[in-house]
């Protein structure tokens, strides 16, 4: 009997194994942090995960916003500009958690470990452009957080194809490897090669349909990448409103660099531009071939406009 009573007492007083967290007022705790704890409990088989907490009260947490794409649409520029806001904590590198199987098998704890340290009032953001066109990603993001706020930045599909090719071309040049001309990719048997991956990535309506199976349109903010290049401030203002951020980014944070030919950033007196790999000149393409490419995208673009209830100034 004594042994039974002793066991009951130990069962009552034994502390539950929960992740250590900084002591904060319950009213100040964000809903995202609460969601994060529940997700970790569900996905950690032994409940033995550990949060990385800094002595200043910041910690690594699941992102509340993801820049899902599109590749060569201006995702790096968008992230750098958004990082001007003091309430944004951005992951430096592309994480590829949801689209790379080796990463996804590591689980949410690994994903959190890739995030920057942030305070409770900050929004953690990561960007991986390949997410938008990866079929498995929408469902995986939904299973993690149904309330996720998604940022999608798009450019004229034809221009995006050229940028896509340009990036791969220069990557090969830096490694001193030969690479075919863009015409060899765009033309097959005398016709437009619609199997070219760069073209498929520009069929926005197909990929958008997949995302809308899981997220309502008001959870996906589309940034006009072409306008972001020409006049970034109005586009960033819209992003601030979408993320419910206080207006902190100003027109003075942007200045046009004539040498580079695009806008750079000014933050607390410090000026910085995007990497030299950004803004590279596209290859010269035969006018007739370019017109054929633009003509091919006409109907897919129309379907995308109808899908999102919005038009863009694309060819």
PyMOL commands that set and color helices and strands:
alter all, ss='L'
color gray80, all
select helices_A, chain A and resi 2-13+31-43+75-82+101-104+107-113+129-131+137-144+157-174+182-186+197-201+204-212+217-219+225-230+232-242+251-253+287-308
alter helices_A, ss='H'
color red, helices_A
select strands_A, chain A and resi 59-60+65-69+88-90+117-118+123-127+149-154+187-188+191-192+220-224+254-257+262-267+270-272
alter strands_A, ss='S'
color yellow, strands_A
deselect
rebuild
show_as cartoon
